[in-house]
Amino acid sequence: MARLLLFGGKGGVGKTTTSAATAVWLADSGLRVLLVSSDPAHSTSDSLSVELGSSPTPVDGVPGLFGLEMDPESKISSVLPKMGEMMNGMNGPGGLGGLGGLSMMLDPNAKEEMESVRDEVKTSDMVIPGLDEALAFDELLRHVEDPTWDVIVFDTAPTGHTLRFLSLPELIEAWSDRLIRMMRVSGGLRSMLFGRKESDSMKEELERFRRRVLHVRRVLSNEEITSFTLVTIPERMGINETLRAHESLQEYKLPVPNCLVNRVTPEFEHPFLAKRRMAELARVEELTSEMPDVNIAIMELLDDEVVGIAALRKVGAQLYGDVKAHPSDLGPHKVGKAIQHSIHRGMTREVMGEIERISLHYPGIDRDDLSLRSEDGVLFVGLNGREREVETSVPTKASRVKAKLEGDVLHLDVPLESE
């Protein structure tokens, strides 16, 4: 399982630059890194000067680095097909218009309920707060569970979006009955005949989705997998929002080991600039006082914008120091100068005589969550019901693979000789 590094904060404080510089630095250190952005403005592509897509794209000039910009047009039907069907049918022949008229003829109370639902649809637009973020984090988890990545660097949307996602399981529970009521009424005559069956299916689907969101929340709160770096600027609004975000993230037990104060005025012998720097450093001290358990780092304002790989490497050097080859084992290692991260490899390989040993890092994993099978010589490892192909040097069968879980590491010994 990959290490997940999230960078968050209010808009316009340098999250994209910081996350992109981090990803480049880690890839230069020999790690396999995926840089993910949920920003619909495609700022990550601009920062790297590389056109990214909705699937992992190699970044030219940085071996081992891939980028991905999530598709903002993700459909709700991809994770909640029944809800998607309901939303598509709201304006269809059997929706609030068509068969809805028949239901009003058959049920004298339907007219009042239909008008009430119409008002609800207008105000809510049938969107659960945090659902967009849930789609993004659910997709992100697929990559975190992919053993081929060592580190996932996530340039998040502004922190408020992340907090909306974290509160989603409780919102789904509160919205469930309301959504089902909308489905019944909007379904008109069809819902009168089959309402209970469809309602039960909707409830089951929402409950499955709620459990998936809770699983993502558990991963995000596991400090062996995830760390959240707050990025801000030394201005009152930025500092206040950072303190509020830190308090909220703590409520959900998200690990926040670092905070970067970006664009601090450099030290110059000029009265105006010296006064400004003094005020900014006072705000940095305020953060240090209010968040004593967080490493507070500063990045001074640069003399030019940061665009392209060369510029990102300069920022990475300021944040983490000189690039060093990352150790080949799976254990956690502290890296960084201004900002520090604990990094581990997601997967390693070594040949020991007639055996290829593949080691996969799964922090906090339960043995019951793992599965192993093969198909046509291809090996698959399952984690929480989601399978991933594990590439082996030779075609193999699961029955011939010796699997052993030692702590957080799953060792797979694959025979290299043919059966």
N, C-alpha and C positions, 0 to 999 in steps of 0.2 A: 504494500500500500504506500502510495506516495506521501511525502511530507507536503502539507498544504499551508502556504503562506498567503494570508489575506492582507490587502492594504485598503484602508477605508478612511473616510473623512468627508467633510463637506465638499461641494463641487469647486473646482478651480484652485486647489491647494497643491497640486503636484502628485496626486496618487499615481497617475499613468506613468509619469517619468520615473518615479521611485520604483514602481513594480517592474517596469521594463528594464531599468538599470540593474535591478536585482536579478532578473531572469538571465540577462546577458552575462553578468558576473558568475552566476552559478554554472551556466553552460560552459563558460570559459574554464571553469575549474574541473571540468570533466564529467559533469552530471548531465543526465537526460532530463530536460526541463520543458514543461508546457506552460506558456503564458496565456492566460484566459482573461478576456474582457467581456463584461456585460453592457458596456457603454454603446448605445445605438449610434453615437456620433463617430464611431470608428477612430477614436483618438489613438488607440494602440497602433494601428496601421500607420498613422501619421508619425508617431514617435519613432517607430522602427524604420520608417521609409520603405515598408514592405506591405504589399496588398494581402491582407489575411482574409480567410473565409470562415465558414461555419464548421469546418473540420480542421484538424491539426495540419498546419502548413509549415514546412521547413523555412527557417529564416536564413537567407543567404548571408554568408560571412560569419555565421556563428554556429559551428557544428554542435549538434546536440540540442539546439533550441528550436522549438516549434511554437507557433502562435495560433490562437483561435479567437474569433469574435463571435459571440453567441448571436443567433438569429433573433432579432427582436420580434419577428412575426411568428414565433412559436405558437402553435395552436393548442388550445386547451384540450382538444380531443386526443392529443398524443398521450396524456396521462389520465384524463377523465373522459373517456369516450361517451358515457351516458349523459354527462353534463353537457358535453359538446352537442350531442343530438338534441337535447332539450333546448339549448340556446338557439340552434339552427332552426328548430321548429316553432319558436316563439311567434314568428311572423308568417309561418307557412299556412297551408290550407286548414290544418287542424290546430292552429295556434290561437292567438288572441283574437283573430278575425274569424275565418272559416268555421270550423266545428264549434268554436266557442259560442257562436250564436245558437247552435242547437242545444248546447248545454244550458244556456239561459232559458230556452223554451221549456226544457225538461225540469229545471230546478229553479224555483222562484227566488232562491237566495243567491244564485250564481252571479246575477248581474252586479250586485253590490261587491261580492268577492272579486269578480273580474276587474271592476274599476279600481279596487284597492291594489290588486296585483299590477295593473297598468302603471299606477303611481309609483309602486316600488321599483318596477323595471326602469322607469324614466330616471329615478334618482340614483339607483345603484348600477344601472347598465349591466346587471347580472355579473358583476366582477367582485370576487372576494378579495379584500385588501390583502396584499402579500402573495397572491397567486402567481403573478409574473415572476416574483423573486423565487417562489418555490420551483417553478419550471427551470429557472437558471441554476439553482443550487442542486436540484435533482440531476440535471445534466452534468454539473461539476462533479458530483459524487461518482458518476460513471467513470470519469477520468482518474479520480483519486484512487479508485479500486483497481485500476488497470496496473498490473505489476511492471509494465515496461517503463513507467515514468518514475523518476527519483523524486522530483519536486514539481508541484503545481503552484504557480504564482498567479493569484487571482486579483485582478484590478476590479474591485467591487464598485457598484453604483454608490451614490452618497449613502452615508451610514443609516439614515432613516429607512431606506429600502431594506437593508439587512435586518433592522429591528422589526420591520413589518413581517418579514419572513419568519423570524424567530417566534413571533406570537401567533403564527398561522394555525397550529394544531388546535388551540383554544377557540380561534375564530371559526374554524371549520365545524367544530362541535356546536357553536352557537348558531351558525348559519344553516346547519343541516335541515332542520325542520322547515325553515323559511324557503329554502331552495326546493324542497320536495313539494311544498304547498304551491309554489309557482309552477312546478312541473305538472301537477295535477290539474290546475286551473287552465294553464295554457294548452294542455293536451285535449281540452274539450271533451267530446263524446268518447274519444278513444281512452282518455284517462278514467272516465267513469266505469268503463268495462274492465280495464286492466290496471287501474291505479295502484292497488295494493302490491301487485307483483313488481311493477316498475319502481314503486317507492322503495320496496325492500332492496332491489338491485342498486338503486341510487345510494341508499344508506350504506350498503356493503362497499360500494366503490369509494365513497367518501371516507369510510373508516379505513380502508386499505391505504388510501392516499395519506390520511392523517398519520398512520403508522410509519409510512415512508418518510414523511417530513420529520417525525420524531427521531427516526434513525439518523437522518442528516444532522439534526440538532445535536444528537449524542456525539457524532463524529466531530462536529465543530467545537464541542466542549472538551474534547480529549486533547490535552496539551502535548501528548506524544505524537499526535498527528497534525494538529492545527496551531497556528499562532496568528494573532491579529495585530497588525501594526497600524496605529492611528497616525494619519498624516494631517498636519495643520499648518497654519501660518501665524506669526506673532502679532495678531490683531485681536481686539477684544471679542468680536463675534466668533472668530475661529477658535479662540481659547475656550469660550463659554460652551460652544457646541462640542468641543472635544471632551470637556469635563462631563457633559450630559451623556455623550455617547459611551464614555468609559464606565459611568455608573450603570447605564442600561446593559452594556455587554457583560458586566460583572453579575447582574441579576440572572442572566442566562448562563453564567459560569463559562463564558468564552475566555480563553487565555489571551491576555493583552500584555505581552512582555515589553513592547517597544512603542515609543511615540517619537515621530520625527517632526520637528518644527522647521519648516521649509522657508526659504527666502528671507533669512535674517540679514539685515544690513551689515555689510563688511565693516571692519574697523578702519576709519579714515580720520585724518586730522582736519576735520571740517565741522564747525559748530552745529550745523543743521543735521548732518549725518550722524555725528556723535550723540546728539540728543535723541535721535530716532533709535539708534542702536541701544542706548541705555534703557529706553522705554520697552523695547522688544525683549531685552534680556530680563527685565523685571517680570514680564509675562511668562517667560520660560521658567523663571524661579517659582512663579505661582503654580505652574504645572507640576514642577518637581515637588512642591510642598503638598499639593492636593492629591498627587498620585505617587506616593513614596515607593511603591513596589514596581513602578514602571521605569525602564531605562529611557531617559529623555535625551534625545540627540538633536543636534542642530545642523542645518545645511545652509550655508551663506548664499545670498543672492549671487548668481553667476553673471558674467558680463555679456552672455549671449544665450539665446534660447537653446534648449536641448532637443535636437532632432538628429536622428541617424545613429548608427551603431557606434561610431567613434566618440560622439558626444556622450552617449549612454555609458560607454566604458569609463570615461572620466568621472562621471557621477558615481558609478559603481566603485571605483577606486577610493573615492572620498568616503563612501558609506562603509565599505568592507575591507579596505586595504588592498595590497597586491594579490593578484590571483595566485592561488596555490593548488596543486593537484590534490583532489579529494581522496581520502583513504578509500581503499577498495572494499573494506568490510562493511557490515550492515549497522554497526553501532552508531549512536548519535554523536555528532561532533559540533562543537560551537564554532561558528564562523562569524566574522564581522568585526568592525572597528567601532564605528558610530552606532550602527544597528547590529544586534547580535541575533542569530538564529541557531537553533539546534537542528542539524541536517542529518538525514540517514539515506542510504540507498534503498530503492524499492526492491531491487533484484540484483543478485550477483550469480556468476557462473564460474565453475572451475572443473577441470578434468582431473580425476584421481584414478589413474590406471584405466580400467575398463568401465568406469562410472563417470557420468556427467552429473555433478551436483548443482542443482538450481535452488537458490535460497531466496525466499520471498518474505519481506518484512510486513507483518500485520499487527501493528500496535493494539493491545487490548482485545485481541481476537479471542473468541470462544471456540473450542474445538468443534462444537456442534454446528457452528456457522460455516464450516468448511466442507467442501465436497471435491471429489476427484473422479474424473471419468475420461475415456478416450473415444474417439470416433475416427475410423479410417486412418489410424496412425497418428492422429493429432491429439494432444493432451489438453484437457480443460480443467481449470481450477475454479470452483464456485465459492463465492463469498456472499452470504445472506441471500442465496437464491439467484444471484447474478453471476454468470459464468464468463471467464476470460480464457482465451487460448494462450497457452504457454509454449513458446517455440522451443523445440528440442533439436539436437544435432542430427538425430536419426528418428524415423517413425517409431512409435512405441505404443504399448498397450498399458492402460492404467494398472492392470493386474501385475505387471512386471516392475512397476515403479514403487520403490520403498519411500513412504512418506513419514516424516517425523516432525512433530511440533515441539520446539525447544523455546520456551518463553514466548516471545513475539515473532519468532522466525520459523517458517515452514521450510524444511529441507526436503527436496525431492531428488532421490538418487535414481538416475535413469541409466539402465545398462546400454552401453554403446555397441556391444556385439549383437548380431542378429539372433533371433530365437532358434 
